[in-house]
Amino acid sequence: MRRRVHQINGHKFMATYLRQPTYCSHCREFIWGVFGKQGYQCQVCTCVVHKRCHHLIVTACTCQNNINKVDSKIAEQRFGINI
C-alpha cells in the first residue's frame, strides 16, 4: 500500500510513526502518541510536524536550494555564461 505524499512549499510530507520523543518544527510543541502515525515527516529535509500543522508550513524546503544550484551550474557549462 502506497503512503500519501502531501507536497507543501517544496516539502514532501508523509505520515510517519515516531519512535522517539520529537518536537514539531512549526509549533515547537511535543509530538506524542502511542498508537498510529502521530506526525508528518518531509522525505527531503526530514522536517517533522504534527498532522494538524503540516498545512501551516510557510518555509520552503531547505533542500530545494540545492536543486537550483545544480541547474544553474549545468546552464553555466552548457551556454558558457556566468550566473
C-alpha positions in Angstrom: 0.0 0.0 0.0 1.4 3.4 -1.0 1.6 6.2 1.5 0.1 9.5 0.5 2.5 12.4 -0.1 1.5 15.9 0.9 3.5 18.5 -1.1 3.7 21.9 0.6 6.3 24.6 -0.3 8.7 22.0 -1.7 8.3 19.7 1.3 7.1 16.2 0.7 5.3 15.2 3.9 4.4 11.6 4.6 2.6 10.3 7.7 5.1 8.6 10.0 5.2 6.7 13.3 7.7 8.4 15.6 9.7 6.0 17.8 11.3 8.7 20.0 10.2 12.0 21.5 10.1 14.7 18.8 9.2 18.3 18.7 7.1 19.9 15.9 9.1 22.2 13.6 6.2 24.5 13.3 4.6 25.0 16.7 7.5 23.7 18.8 5.2 21.5 20.9 5.9 17.9 21.7 4.6 15.3 19.3 3.3 12.4 21.4 1.2 9.3 21.0 1.4 5.6 21.4 -0.7 4.3 18.5 -0.8 5.2 14.9 1.1 7.8 12.9 1.5 10.9 15.0 3.3 13.2 12.7 4.3 14.1 9.2 8.0 14.0 8.1 9.5 15.6 5.0 11.2 13.0 2.9 13.7 15.6 1.5 14.8 17.6 4.6 13.5 15.3 7.4 11.4 18.2 8.9 8.9 16.8 11.4 5.5 18.4 12.2 2.1 17.5 13.7 -0.6 16.3 11.4 -2.5 19.4 12.4 0.5 21.7 11.5 1.7 20.3 8.1 -0.6 22.5 6.1 0.5 25.6 8.0 4.2 25.4 7.0 5.3 28.6 5.3 9.1 28.0 5.0 10.4 26.4 1.8 12.1 23.0 2.0 15.8 23.6 2.7 17.0 21.1 0.1 15.2 23.0 -2.7 18.1 25.4 -3.0 20.5 22.6 -3.9 18.4 21.8 -6.9 18.6 25.4 -8.2 22.4 25.4 -7.7 22.8 22.3 -9.8 20.5 23.7 -12.6 22.5 26.9 -12.7 25.8 25.0 -12.8 24.5 23.0 -15.8 23.3 26.1 -17.6 26.7 27.8 -17.0 28.5 24.9 -18.6 26.1 24.5 -21.4 25.9 28.1 -22.5 29.3 29.3 -21.4 27.9 32.1 -19.2 28.5 33.1 -15.6 25.4 33.0 -13.5 
